[in-house]
């Protein structure tokens, strides 16, 4: 059976009811309105895939109605019906955004095929819009968590530049969320409906990186058996995020500078320039000005990229955000891991707050995920953290001083260190493997998943 929702606006009751019956029998959900005023009320309350609208109505003209309709309901299709079709009205209707224009009586056999095509087009458009909305929500500034002044300052700057369509340079340590910020800037810009392409410049050699971001012609080098579109081409109309820009080969930097200045580039092995309209957001954990003085980075490219620079603070400079982030990660990851959402015990939160987090937000997220895999109970304990985390800050200071609790913690730490290798753990602790198995069972220790 067909699926879709259709609204018929026509003051001719017999024809309206006939269309209602024909379309309903095909499985569509159909509503009726006898004039534009009633049609507007129904459109305000419900979402339709298709509107079949008469041209001449008591309170208006269907052709004139199209502009208002498409402005308010851009994803819904509209087909105009008229008893006296004219080429002029048909042209006006199609130019205004109508899906089609039919003459009553002469085109009755076309109603169902036309309804199928129009509703399918609307369904696909609405599905795409839902996906875009989800993507926008997932990557919006609202999903960047933190209350620290330094983070708020970075967020404010990012929001200001998002709609300005200028190059942005994000500076910060590894793991501070540079790609998250870049994606949020893209989603808040007028380019949000187009591609966001991310590439790590440190992940490729000079030759491969050039081919990846600019593309190549077939036969330009060994193995280039066919033409390839580069990532700049894929990002046309949207945004390209160049992470670790400081690692880019200096010869390739000149090619990037040309794209920024002229919007054109040459594919590897090509003699014709390709023109693109791409916003560039770059990121680095290096001091590019110092790299320029050393001859490792073009100064003119640095000036071009750093039109608007945003510094992202390391996690150690925003300690008040650690537990906020941990709570958010627990909630997000618990859903993905299909488990209940646990609470953090005091020893767990103390360990998180004492750790220096050299890997920043990325390290914190990984630690939380590991803890959720190891411990499937309702409470996360310090023993669920890697040894490197709960051993920082002058040692671990548990609330409980019971020997059994300390023994459980020690065994858990050693098992984490050996990534679950019980033979190696028993060797390091100087106990027999049988004894270790007995202790694991006695303390109900969850083995790390690796």
FIMARLUM-134779 format. One record per residue (C-alpha): residue in one letter; x, y negated, z negated. Coordinates in nm, 4 decimals. Example, Ala and Ser with C-alpha at 12.3 -4.5 7.8 and 13.67 -1.06 7.14 Angstrom:
2
<type=a	px=1.2300	py=0.4500	pz=-0.7800>
<type=s	px=1.3670	py=0.1060	pz=-0.7140>
This chain:
450
<type=x	px=0.0000	py=0.0000	pz=0.0000>
<type=x	px=0.1105	py=-0.3534	pz=0.0726>
<type=x	px=0.2024	py=-0.5820	pz=-0.2130>
<type=x	px=0.1659	py=-0.9544	pz=-0.2331>
<type=x	px=-0.0663	py=-1.2311	pz=-0.3388>
<type=x	px=-0.2593	py=-1.4354	pz=-0.0820>
<type=x	px=-0.4727	py=-1.7488	pz=-0.1118>
<type=x	px=-0.7332	py=-1.8304	pz=0.1563>
<type=x	px=-0.8416	py=-2.1966	pz=0.1790>
<type=x	px=-1.1361	py=-2.2343	pz=0.4177>
<type=x	px=-1.4749	py=-2.4039	pz=0.3918>
<type=x	px=-1.6402	py=-2.1527	pz=0.6284>
<type=x	px=-1.7756	py=-1.9004	pz=0.3804>
<type=x	px=-1.8385	py=-1.6161	pz=0.6276>
<type=x	px=-1.4907	py=-1.6320	pz=0.7762>
<type=x	px=-1.3315	py=-1.6729	pz=0.4348>
<type=x	px=-1.5082	py=-1.3630	pz=0.3016>
<type=x	px=-1.4215	py=-1.1672	pz=0.6147>
<type=x	px=-1.0534	py=-1.2509	pz=0.5784>
<type=x	px=-1.0770	py=-1.1710	pz=0.2092>
<type=x	px=-1.2114	py=-0.8224	pz=0.2860>
<type=x	px=-0.9647	py=-0.7471	pz=0.5686>
<type=x	px=-0.6585	py=-0.8498	pz=0.3693>
<type=x	px=-0.7789	py=-0.6948	pz=0.0418>
<type=x	px=-0.8263	py=-0.3574	pz=0.2092>
<type=x	px=-0.4568	py=-0.3635	pz=0.2978>
<type=x	px=-0.3667	py=-0.3742	pz=-0.0700>
<type=x	px=-0.3064	py=-0.7469	pz=-0.1164>
<type=x	px=-0.4353	py=-0.9439	pz=-0.4131>
<type=x	px=-0.6484	py=-1.2201	pz=-0.2591>
<type=x	px=-0.7953	py=-1.5425	pz=-0.4004>
<type=x	px=-1.0303	py=-1.7863	pz=-0.2273>
<type=x	px=-1.0822	py=-2.1639	pz=-0.2262>
<type=x	px=-1.3366	py=-2.3623	pz=-0.0239>
<type=x	px=-1.1397	py=-2.6885	pz=-0.0114>
<type=x	px=-0.7977	py=-2.8382	pz=-0.0797>
<type=x	px=-0.8897	py=-2.9554	pz=-0.4297>
<type=x	px=-0.9818	py=-2.6035	pz=-0.5371>
<type=x	px=-0.6763	py=-2.4676	pz=-0.3558>
<type=x	px=-0.4460	py=-2.7048	pz=-0.5450>
<type=x	px=-0.5907	py=-2.5903	pz=-0.8790>
<type=x	px=-0.5279	py=-2.2245	pz=-0.7934>
<type=x	px=-0.1769	py=-2.3010	pz=-0.6703>
<type=x	px=-0.1024	py=-2.4777	pz=-0.9982>
<type=x	px=-0.2058	py=-2.1684	pz=-1.1982>
<type=x	px=-0.0742	py=-1.8819	pz=-0.9854>
<type=x	px=0.2207	py=-1.7914	pz=-0.7651>
<type=x	px=0.1260	py=-1.6813	pz=-0.4134>
<type=x	px=0.3330	py=-1.5275	pz=-0.1376>
<type=x	px=0.1092	py=-1.6611	pz=0.1397>
<type=x	px=-0.1540	py=-1.9290	pz=0.1868>
<type=x	px=-0.3943	py=-1.9093	pz=0.4825>
<type=x	px=-0.5276	py=-2.2625	pz=0.5224>
<type=x	px=-0.7886	py=-2.4077	pz=0.7558>
<type=x	px=-0.6860	py=-2.7214	pz=0.9434>
<type=x	px=-1.0132	py=-2.9121	pz=0.9072>
<type=x	px=-1.1382	py=-2.9147	pz=0.5508>
<type=x	px=-1.3945	py=-3.1403	pz=0.3781>
<type=x	px=-1.1286	py=-3.3165	pz=0.1705>
<type=x	px=-0.8289	py=-3.3195	pz=0.3987>
<type=x	px=-0.6300	py=-3.1892	pz=0.6933>
<type=x	px=-0.4296	py=-2.8669	pz=0.6703>
<type=x	px=-0.1490	py=-3.0002	pz=0.8901>
<type=x	px=-0.1066	py=-3.3031	pz=0.6655>
<type=x	px=-0.1222	py=-3.0746	pz=0.3601>
<type=x	px=0.1892	py=-2.8785	pz=0.4672>
<type=x	px=0.4443	py=-3.1393	pz=0.3559>
<type=x	px=0.2948	py=-3.1619	pz=0.0060>
<type=x	px=0.2567	py=-2.7847	pz=-0.0131>
<type=x	px=0.6171	py=-2.7020	pz=0.0845>
<type=x	px=0.7487	py=-2.9680	pz=-0.1523>
<type=x	px=0.5639	py=-2.8097	pz=-0.4451>
<type=x	px=0.5901	py=-2.4437	pz=-0.3371>
<type=x	px=0.8997	py=-2.4077	pz=-0.1146>
<type=x	px=0.9157	py=-2.0276	pz=-0.1422>
<type=x	px=0.5510	py=-1.9618	pz=-0.0515>
<type=x	px=0.4632	py=-1.9267	pz=0.3180>
<type=x	px=0.1675	py=-2.1035	pz=0.4778>
<type=x	px=-0.0241	py=-2.0136	pz=0.7949>
<type=x	px=-0.2708	py=-2.2610	pz=0.9430>
<type=x	px=-0.6064	py=-2.1524	pz=1.0878>
<type=x	px=-0.8110	py=-2.3626	pz=1.3263>
<type=x	px=-1.1181	py=-2.3213	pz=1.5450>
<type=x	px=-0.9727	py=-2.5563	pz=1.8077>
<type=x	px=-0.6004	py=-2.5049	pz=1.8428>
<type=x	px=-0.3930	py=-2.7743	pz=2.0080>
<type=x	px=-0.0281	py=-2.7698	pz=2.1041>
<type=x	px=0.0252	py=-3.0990	pz=1.9219>
<type=x	px=-0.1087	py=-2.9653	pz=1.5907>
<type=x	px=0.0813	py=-2.6403	pz=1.6356>
<type=x	px=0.4106	py=-2.8228	pz=1.6866>
<type=x	px=0.3430	py=-3.0467	pz=1.3864>
<type=x	px=0.2590	py=-2.7455	pz=1.1704>
<type=x	px=0.5733	py=-2.5519	pz=1.2623>
<type=x	px=0.7955	py=-2.8568	pz=1.2192>
<type=x	px=0.6378	py=-2.9183	pz=0.8794>
<type=x	px=0.7348	py=-2.5711	pz=0.7608>
<type=x	px=0.4349	py=-2.3525	pz=0.8469>
<type=x	px=0.5108	py=-1.9838	pz=0.9019>
<type=x	px=0.2667	py=-1.9724	pz=1.1945>
<type=x	px=-0.0423	py=-2.1340	pz=1.3478>
<type=x	px=-0.3438	py=-1.9242	pz=1.4564>
<type=x	px=-0.6678	py=-1.9887	pz=1.6395>
<type=x	px=-0.9726	py=-1.8439	pz=1.4615>
<type=x	px=-1.1434	py=-1.5587	pz=1.6428>
<type=x	px=-0.8818	py=-1.5231	pz=1.9156>
<type=x	px=-0.6069	py=-1.4063	pz=1.6818>
<type=x	px=-0.7909	py=-1.1880	pz=1.4268>
<type=x	px=-0.5879	py=-0.8806	pz=1.5238>
<type=x	px=-0.2720	py=-1.0731	pz=1.4319>
<type=x	px=-0.3770	py=-1.1474	pz=1.0737>
<type=x	px=-0.2460	py=-0.8293	pz=0.9076>
<type=x	px=0.0920	py=-0.8088	pz=1.0887>
<type=x	px=0.1379	py=-1.1801	pz=1.0250>
<type=x	px=0.0467	py=-1.1387	pz=0.6574>
<type=x	px=0.2984	py=-0.8554	pz=0.6250>
<type=x	px=0.5806	py=-1.0591	pz=0.7755>
<type=x	px=0.4993	py=-1.3755	pz=0.5800>
<type=x	px=0.4594	py=-1.2054	pz=0.2414>
<type=x	px=0.7790	py=-1.0031	pz=0.2943>
<type=x	px=0.9714	py=-1.3213	pz=0.3722>
<type=x	px=0.8295	py=-1.4871	pz=0.0604>
<type=x	px=0.9066	py=-1.1837	pz=-0.1578>
<type=x	px=1.2679	py=-1.1807	pz=-0.0431>
<type=x	px=1.3014	py=-1.5554	pz=-0.1008>
<type=x	px=1.1535	py=-1.5256	pz=-0.4502>
<type=x	px=1.3761	py=-1.2282	pz=-0.5322>
<type=x	px=1.6837	py=-1.4238	pz=-0.4230>
<type=x	px=1.5732	py=-1.7225	pz=-0.6294>
<type=x	px=1.5319	py=-1.5018	pz=-0.9380>
<type=x	px=1.8814	py=-1.3636	pz=-0.8875>
<type=x	px=2.0216	py=-1.7139	pz=-0.8450>
<type=x	px=1.8403	py=-1.8299	pz=-1.1582>
<type=x	px=1.9815	py=-1.5378	pz=-1.3571>
<type=x	px=2.3290	py=-1.6090	pz=-1.2259>
<type=x	px=2.2918	py=-1.9769	pz=-1.3067>
<type=x	px=2.1737	py=-1.8989	pz=-1.6599>
<type=x	px=2.4534	py=-1.6470	pz=-1.7134>
<type=x	px=2.7205	py=-1.8921	pz=-1.6002>
<type=x	px=2.5717	py=-2.2154	pz=-1.7314>
<type=x	px=2.7350	py=-2.4507	pz=-1.9811>
<type=x	px=2.4743	py=-2.3383	pz=-2.2368>
<type=x	px=2.6449	py=-1.9993	pz=-2.2527>
<type=x	px=2.9807	py=-2.1481	pz=-2.3540>
<type=x	px=2.9822	py=-2.0991	pz=-2.7305>
<type=x	px=3.1455	py=-2.3235	pz=-2.9870>
<type=x	px=3.1032	py=-2.6231	pz=-3.2141>
<type=x	px=3.4606	py=-2.7469	pz=-3.2424>
<type=x	px=3.5312	py=-3.1072	pz=-3.1344>
<type=x	px=3.7976	py=-2.9964	pz=-2.8843>
<type=x	px=3.5604	py=-2.7550	pz=-2.7114>
<type=x	px=3.2805	py=-3.0116	pz=-2.7060>
<type=x	px=3.5176	py=-3.2608	pz=-2.5455>
<type=x	px=3.6095	py=-3.0082	pz=-2.2737>
<type=x	px=3.2405	py=-2.9320	pz=-2.2161>
<type=x	px=3.1502	py=-3.2995	pz=-2.1888>
<type=x	px=3.4236	py=-3.3616	pz=-1.9315>
<type=x	px=3.3189	py=-3.0532	pz=-1.7343>
<type=x	px=2.9557	py=-3.1629	pz=-1.7245>
<type=x	px=3.0567	py=-3.5116	pz=-1.6080>
<type=x	px=3.2664	py=-3.3835	pz=-1.3189>
<type=x	px=3.0347	py=-3.0973	pz=-1.2158>
<type=x	px=2.8219	py=-3.3093	pz=-0.9835>
<type=x	px=3.1039	py=-3.5260	pz=-0.8458>
<type=x	px=3.2399	py=-3.2760	pz=-0.5879>
<type=x	px=3.6021	py=-3.3526	pz=-0.6653>
<type=x	px=3.8922	py=-3.1158	pz=-0.7310>
<type=x	px=3.9355	py=-3.0047	pz=-1.0911>
<type=x	px=4.2404	py=-2.8698	pz=-1.2726>
<type=x	px=4.1752	py=-2.6568	pz=-1.5816>
<type=x	px=4.4732	py=-2.6308	pz=-1.8147>
<type=x	px=4.4976	py=-2.3873	pz=-2.1026>
<type=x	px=4.6502	py=-2.0711	pz=-2.2422>
<type=x	px=4.5621	py=-1.7323	pz=-2.0974>
<type=x	px=4.2255	py=-1.6125	pz=-2.2241>
<type=x	px=4.0782	py=-1.9536	pz=-2.3088>
<type=x	px=3.7934	py=-1.9126	pz=-2.0587>
<type=x	px=3.9132	py=-2.1062	pz=-1.7558>
<type=x	px=3.7100	py=-1.8976	pz=-1.5110>
<type=x	px=3.4027	py=-1.9326	pz=-1.7339>
<type=x	px=3.4369	py=-2.3117	pz=-1.7195>
<type=x	px=3.4999	py=-2.3066	pz=-1.3438>
<type=x	px=3.1877	py=-2.0988	pz=-1.2848>
<type=x	px=2.9798	py=-2.3286	pz=-1.5061>
<type=x	px=3.1040	py=-2.6352	pz=-1.3152>
<type=x	px=3.0059	py=-2.4651	pz=-0.9885>
<type=x	px=2.6608	py=-2.3659	pz=-1.1175>
<type=x	px=2.5943	py=-2.7235	pz=-1.2323>
<type=x	px=2.6948	py=-2.8683	pz=-0.8950>
<type=x	px=2.5052	py=-2.9158	pz=-0.5701>
<type=x	px=2.7009	py=-2.6204	pz=-0.4330>
<type=x	px=2.5409	py=-2.3751	pz=-0.6781>
<type=x	px=2.3454	py=-2.1894	pz=-0.4082>
<type=x	px=2.6645	py=-2.1157	pz=-0.2154>
<type=x	px=2.9498	py=-1.8763	pz=-0.2994>
<type=x	px=3.1801	py=-1.9034	pz=-0.5992>
<type=x	px=3.5004	py=-1.7212	pz=-0.5041>
<type=x	px=3.7693	py=-1.6528	pz=-0.7654>
<type=x	px=4.1241	py=-1.5443	pz=-0.6835>
<type=x	px=4.4202	py=-1.4879	pz=-0.9147>
<type=x	px=4.7262	py=-1.6310	pz=-0.7421>
<type=x	px=4.9637	py=-1.4265	pz=-0.9589>
<type=x	px=4.8133	py=-1.0949	pz=-0.8494>
<type=x	px=4.9528	py=-1.0969	pz=-0.4944>
<type=x	px=5.2790	py=-1.1409	pz=-0.3115>
<type=x	px=5.3188	py=-1.4546	pz=-0.0989>
<type=x	px=5.2300	py=-1.2749	pz=0.2271>
<type=x	px=4.9270	py=-1.0935	pz=0.0883>
<type=x	px=4.7979	py=-1.4033	pz=-0.0891>
<type=x	px=4.8191	py=-1.6075	pz=0.2307>
<type=x	px=4.6232	py=-1.3425	pz=0.4176>
<type=x	px=4.3685	py=-1.3134	pz=0.1366>
<type=x	px=4.2862	py=-1.6798	pz=0.1013>
<type=x	px=4.3318	py=-1.7963	pz=0.4629>
<type=x	px=4.2664	py=-1.4780	pz=0.6632>
<type=x	px=4.4562	py=-1.3480	pz=0.9645>
<type=x	px=4.4277	py=-1.2624	pz=1.3321>
<type=x	px=4.4508	py=-0.9058	pz=1.4543>
<type=x	px=4.8102	py=-0.8144	pz=1.5393>
<type=x	px=4.9621	py=-1.0982	pz=1.3389>
<type=x	px=5.1590	py=-0.8505	pz=1.1265>
<type=x	px=5.1978	py=-0.4752	pz=1.0819>
<type=x	px=4.8705	py=-0.3307	pz=0.9637>
<type=x	px=4.6554	py=-0.6252	pz=1.0794>
<type=x	px=4.4340	py=-0.4160	pz=1.3074>
<type=x	px=4.1441	py=-0.6616	pz=1.3170>
<type=x	px=4.0579	py=-1.0226	pz=1.2427>
<type=x	px=3.9984	py=-1.1064	pz=0.8779>
<type=x	px=3.8101	py=-1.3975	pz=0.7270>
<type=x	px=3.9933	py=-1.5486	pz=0.4312>
<type=x	px=3.8448	py=-1.6417	pz=0.0945>
<type=x	px=3.8397	py=-2.0106	pz=0.1890>
<type=x	px=3.6145	py=-1.9143	pz=0.4796>
<type=x	px=3.3938	py=-1.7039	pz=0.2502>
<type=x	px=3.3667	py=-1.9981	pz=0.0106>
<type=x	px=3.2624	py=-2.2444	pz=0.2851>
<type=x	px=2.9979	py=-2.4720	pz=0.1383>
<type=x	px=3.0733	py=-2.3463	pz=-0.2117>
<type=x	px=3.3633	py=-2.3358	pz=-0.4559>
<type=x	px=3.6935	py=-2.1510	pz=-0.4661>
<type=x	px=3.8629	py=-2.0976	pz=-0.8014>
<type=x	px=4.2407	py=-2.0598	pz=-0.7799>
<type=x	px=4.3537	py=-1.9121	pz=-1.1102>
<type=x	px=4.7209	py=-1.9227	pz=-1.2114>
<type=x	px=4.7893	py=-2.1797	pz=-0.9382>
<type=x	px=5.1377	py=-2.2329	pz=-1.0830>
<type=x	px=5.2359	py=-1.8862	pz=-0.9571>
<type=x	px=5.1653	py=-1.9721	pz=-0.5918>
<type=x	px=5.4688	py=-1.9655	pz=-0.3609>
<type=x	px=5.5883	py=-2.3189	pz=-0.2828>
<type=x	px=5.5693	py=-2.2637	pz=0.0951>
<type=x	px=5.2053	py=-2.1611	pz=0.0607>
<type=x	px=5.1368	py=-2.4690	pz=-0.1512>
<type=x	px=5.1820	py=-2.6922	pz=0.1554>
<type=x	px=4.9075	py=-2.5003	pz=0.3349>
<type=x	px=4.6774	py=-2.5449	pz=0.0369>
<type=x	px=4.7556	py=-2.9179	pz=0.0295>
<type=x	px=4.6451	py=-2.9457	pz=0.3933>
<type=x	px=4.3108	py=-2.7841	pz=0.3124>
<type=x	px=4.2565	py=-3.0295	pz=0.0295>
<type=x	px=4.3435	py=-3.3281	pz=0.2484>
<type=x	px=4.1849	py=-3.2329	pz=0.5824>
<type=x	px=3.9545	py=-2.9390	pz=0.5154>
<type=x	px=4.1386	py=-2.7362	pz=0.7797>
<type=x	px=4.3825	py=-2.4443	pz=0.7830>
<type=x	px=4.5397	py=-2.1908	pz=1.0157>
<type=x	px=4.4777	py=-1.8229	pz=0.9692>
<type=x	px=4.7925	py=-1.6094	pz=0.9771>
<type=x	px=4.8815	py=-1.5604	pz=1.3440>
<type=x	px=4.6167	py=-1.8031	pz=1.4695>
<type=x	px=4.6727	py=-2.1140	pz=1.6815>
<type=x	px=4.3289	py=-2.2663	pz=1.6293>
<type=x	px=4.2439	py=-2.4447	pz=1.3067>
<type=x	px=3.9491	py=-2.3386	pz=1.0940>
<type=x	px=3.7467	py=-2.6132	pz=0.9269>
<type=x	px=3.5753	py=-2.5583	pz=0.5935>
<type=x	px=3.3931	py=-2.7581	pz=0.3293>
<type=x	px=3.5121	py=-2.6099	pz=0.0008>
<type=x	px=3.5490	py=-2.7476	pz=-0.3486>
<type=x	px=3.8703	py=-2.6378	pz=-0.5195>
<type=x	px=3.8928	py=-2.5716	pz=-0.8914>
<type=x	px=4.2414	py=-2.4641	pz=-0.9989>
<type=x	px=4.3683	py=-2.3351	pz=-1.3308>
<type=x	px=4.7065	py=-2.2840	pz=-1.4907>
<type=x	px=4.8716	py=-2.2029	pz=-1.8211>
<type=x	px=5.1880	py=-2.3815	pz=-1.7058>
<type=x	px=5.2863	py=-2.7475	pz=-1.7268>
<type=x	px=5.2793	py=-2.8258	pz=-1.3543>
<type=x	px=5.4570	py=-3.1601	pz=-1.3904>
<type=x	px=5.7544	py=-2.9825	pz=-1.5481>
<type=x	px=5.7379	py=-2.7142	pz=-1.2789>
<type=x	px=5.7502	py=-2.9919	pz=-1.0182>
<type=x	px=6.0678	py=-3.1330	pz=-1.1744>
<type=x	px=6.2227	py=-2.7857	pz=-1.1501>
<type=x	px=6.1254	py=-2.7622	pz=-0.7823>
<type=x	px=5.8736	py=-2.4826	pz=-0.8413>
<type=x	px=5.5590	py=-2.6824	pz=-0.7648>
<type=x	px=5.4893	py=-2.9562	pz=-0.5134>
<type=x	px=5.4361	py=-3.2876	pz=-0.6888>
<type=x	px=5.1968	py=-3.4118	pz=-0.4187>
<type=x	px=4.9838	py=-3.0992	pz=-0.4622>
<type=x	px=4.9844	py=-3.1476	pz=-0.8380>
<type=x	px=4.8574	py=-3.5040	pz=-0.7982>
<type=x	px=4.5928	py=-3.3858	pz=-0.5512>
<type=x	px=4.4717	py=-3.1052	pz=-0.7769>
<type=x	px=4.4844	py=-3.3023	pz=-1.0997>
<type=x	px=4.2375	py=-3.5685	pz=-0.9882>
<type=x	px=4.0375	py=-3.4545	pz=-1.2878>
<type=x	px=4.2190	py=-3.2470	pz=-1.5504>
<type=x	px=4.0431	py=-3.0669	pz=-1.8344>
<type=x	px=4.2382	py=-2.9086	pz=-2.1209>
<type=x	px=4.0804	py=-2.5993	pz=-2.2758>
<type=x	px=4.1774	py=-2.5532	pz=-2.6419>
<type=x	px=4.3240	py=-2.2231	pz=-2.7659>
<type=x	px=4.1152	py=-2.0306	pz=-3.0163>
<type=x	px=4.3609	py=-2.1023	pz=-3.2972>
<type=x	px=4.2718	py=-2.4731	pz=-3.2640>
<type=x	px=3.8986	py=-2.4055	pz=-3.2965>
<type=x	px=3.8771	py=-2.1704	pz=-3.5984>
<type=x	px=3.5169	py=-2.2686	pz=-3.6721>
<type=x	px=3.4178	py=-2.1014	pz=-3.3440>
<type=x	px=3.5660	py=-1.7576	pz=-3.4173>
<type=x	px=3.2661	py=-1.6135	pz=-3.6003>
<type=x	px=3.0186	py=-1.7820	pz=-3.3637>
<type=x	px=3.1912	py=-1.6128	pz=-3.0715>
<type=x	px=3.2150	py=-1.2818	pz=-3.2565>
<type=x	px=2.8398	py=-1.2823	pz=-3.3278>
<type=x	px=2.7622	py=-1.3621	pz=-2.9660>
<type=x	px=2.9931	py=-1.0878	pz=-2.8363>
<type=x	px=2.8431	py=-0.8352	pz=-3.0781>
<type=x	px=2.4926	py=-0.9128	pz=-2.9532>
<type=x	px=2.5904	py=-0.9061	pz=-2.5842>
<type=x	px=2.8062	py=-0.5952	pz=-2.6004>
<type=x	px=2.5677	py=-0.3981	pz=-2.8200>
<type=x	px=2.3046	py=-0.4301	pz=-2.5478>
<type=x	px=2.5500	py=-0.3153	pz=-2.2812>
<type=x	px=2.6688	py=-0.0254	pz=-2.4967>
<type=x	px=2.3050	py=0.0681	pz=-2.5718>
<type=x	px=2.3417	py=0.0596	pz=-2.9476>
<type=x	px=2.1947	py=-0.1336	pz=-3.2403>
<type=x	px=2.3375	py=-0.4725	pz=-3.3323>
<type=x	px=2.5489	py=-0.4364	pz=-3.6485>
<type=x	px=2.6387	py=-0.7020	pz=-3.9032>
<type=x	px=2.9942	py=-0.8000	pz=-3.9922>
<type=x	px=3.1169	py=-0.7072	pz=-4.3390>
<type=x	px=3.3163	py=-0.9646	pz=-4.5353>
<type=x	px=3.6469	py=-0.7844	pz=-4.4811>
<type=x	px=3.5747	py=-0.7811	pz=-4.1073>
<type=x	px=3.5070	py=-1.1558	pz=-4.0885>
<type=x	px=3.8069	py=-1.2341	pz=-4.3118>
<type=x	px=4.0342	py=-1.0398	pz=-4.0799>
<type=x	px=3.8961	py=-1.2173	pz=-3.7740>
<type=x	px=3.9506	py=-1.5593	pz=-3.9296>
<type=x	px=4.3077	py=-1.4819	pz=-4.0402>
<type=x	px=4.4253	py=-1.3487	pz=-3.7030>
<type=x	px=4.6176	py=-1.5988	pz=-3.4810>
<type=x	px=4.4417	py=-1.4845	pz=-3.1579>
<type=x	px=4.7301	py=-1.5302	pz=-2.9199>
<type=x	px=4.5107	py=-1.3759	pz=-2.6492>
<type=x	px=4.2357	py=-1.6284	pz=-2.7287>
<type=x	px=3.8677	py=-1.5651	pz=-2.6482>
<type=x	px=3.9497	py=-1.2725	pz=-2.4189>
<type=x	px=4.1374	py=-1.0941	pz=-2.6989>
<type=x	px=3.8499	py=-1.1540	pz=-2.9415>
<type=x	px=3.5975	py=-1.0085	pz=-2.6990>
<type=x	px=3.8106	py=-0.6989	pz=-2.6405>
<type=x	px=3.8569	py=-0.6466	pz=-3.0147>
<type=x	px=3.4808	py=-0.6721	pz=-3.0756>
<type=x	px=3.4054	py=-0.4262	pz=-2.7971>
<type=x	px=3.6553	py=-0.1767	pz=-2.9372>
<type=x	px=3.5041	py=-0.2092	pz=-3.2865>
<type=x	px=3.1539	py=-0.1462	pz=-3.1517>
<type=x	px=3.2717	py=0.1690	pz=-2.9759>
<type=x	px=3.4579	py=0.3031	pz=-3.2801>
<type=x	px=3.1885	py=0.2252	pz=-3.5379>
<type=x	px=2.8265	py=0.3095	pz=-3.4555>
<type=x	px=2.6943	py=0.2234	pz=-3.8032>
<type=x	px=2.5051	py=-0.0899	pz=-3.9088>
<type=x	px=2.8145	py=-0.2606	pz=-4.0535>
<type=x	px=3.1472	py=-0.3434	pz=-3.8925>
<type=x	px=3.4406	py=-0.2999	pz=-4.1310>
<type=x	px=3.7983	py=-0.4272	pz=-4.1146>
<type=x	px=3.9057	py=-0.0667	pz=-4.0606>
<type=x	px=3.7301	py=-0.0807	pz=-3.7228>
<type=x	px=3.9741	py=-0.3458	pz=-3.6033>
<type=x	px=4.3122	py=-0.2759	pz=-3.4424>
<type=x	px=4.5995	py=-0.2661	pz=-3.6908>
<type=x	px=4.7467	py=-0.5799	pz=-3.5327>
<type=x	px=4.4325	py=-0.7752	pz=-3.6267>
<type=x	px=4.3650	py=-0.6784	pz=-3.9870>
<type=x	px=4.7366	py=-0.6699	pz=-4.0760>
<type=x	px=4.7946	py=-1.0388	pz=-3.9947>
<type=x	px=4.7872	py=-1.3271	pz=-4.2353>
<type=x	px=5.0155	py=-1.1750	pz=-4.5000>
<type=x	px=4.8499	py=-0.8345	pz=-4.5008>
<type=x	px=4.5012	py=-0.6997	pz=-4.5397>
<type=x	px=4.3128	py=-0.7973	pz=-4.8575>
<type=x	px=4.0118	py=-0.5676	pz=-4.9031>
<type=x	px=3.7253	py=-0.6366	pz=-5.1366>
<type=x	px=3.7443	py=-0.2770	pz=-5.2614>
<type=x	px=4.0582	py=-0.1573	pz=-5.4410>
<type=x	px=3.9519	py=0.2068	pz=-5.4602>
<type=x	px=4.2266	py=0.4431	pz=-5.3469>
<type=x	px=3.9797	py=0.6342	pz=-5.1285>
<type=x	px=3.8883	py=0.3153	pz=-4.9416>
<type=x	px=4.2528	py=0.2281	pz=-4.8909>
<type=x	px=4.3235	py=0.5821	pz=-4.7687>
<type=x	px=4.0336	py=0.5653	pz=-4.5227>
<type=x	px=4.1595	py=0.2298	pz=-4.3970>
<type=x	px=4.5160	py=0.3567	pz=-4.3586>
<type=x	px=4.4128	py=0.6674	pz=-4.1669>
<type=x	px=4.1873	py=0.4595	pz=-3.9410>
<type=x	px=4.4703	py=0.2154	pz=-3.8720>
<type=x	px=4.7158	py=0.4895	pz=-3.7821>
<type=x	px=4.4611	py=0.6588	pz=-3.5534>
<type=x	px=4.4043	py=0.3227	pz=-3.3828>
<type=x	px=4.7781	py=0.2824	pz=-3.3395>
<type=x	px=4.8089	py=0.6286	pz=-3.1815>
<type=x	px=4.4925	py=0.5687	pz=-2.9762>
<type=x	px=4.3239	py=0.8726	pz=-3.1296>
<type=x	px=4.6191	py=1.1110	pz=-3.0983>
<type=x	px=4.5710	py=1.3142	pz=-3.4168>
<type=x	px=4.8933	py=1.5125	pz=-3.3860>
<type=x	px=5.0984	py=1.1949	pz=-3.3608>
<type=x	px=4.8980	py=1.0317	pz=-3.6423>
<type=x	px=4.9631	py=1.3286	pz=-3.8737>
<type=x	px=5.3348	py=1.3135	pz=-3.7910>
<type=x	px=5.3553	py=0.9393	pz=-3.8661>
<type=x	px=5.1765	py=0.9829	pz=-4.2012>
<type=x	px=5.3822	py=1.2897	pz=-4.2972>
<type=x	px=5.0813	py=1.5149	pz=-4.3492>
<type=x	px=4.9642	py=1.8347	pz=-4.1884>
<type=x	px=4.7225	py=1.8264	pz=-3.8962>
<type=x	px=4.4703	py=2.0344	pz=-4.0960>
<type=x	px=4.4854	py=1.7794	pz=-4.3792>
<type=x	px=4.4207	py=1.4974	pz=-4.1328>
<type=x	px=4.1166	py=1.6762	pz=-3.9896>
<type=x	px=3.9840	py=1.7257	pz=-4.3436>
<type=x	px=4.0330	py=1.3552	pz=-4.4274>
<type=x	px=3.8625	py=1.2462	pz=-4.1032>
<type=x	px=3.5636	py=1.4608	pz=-4.1921>
<type=x	px=3.5646	py=1.3552	pz=-4.5600>
<type=x	px=3.5686	py=0.9823	pz=-4.4839>
<type=x	px=3.3511	py=1.0103	pz=-4.1705>
<type=x	px=3.6145	py=0.8231	pz=-3.9697>
<type=x	px=3.5099	py=0.7348	pz=-3.6144>
<type=x	px=3.7879	py=0.8121	pz=-3.3683>
<type=x	px=3.8853	py=0.5366	pz=-3.1228>
<type=x	px=3.7544	py=0.5809	pz=-2.7680>
<type=x	px=4.0355	py=0.5375	pz=-2.5168>
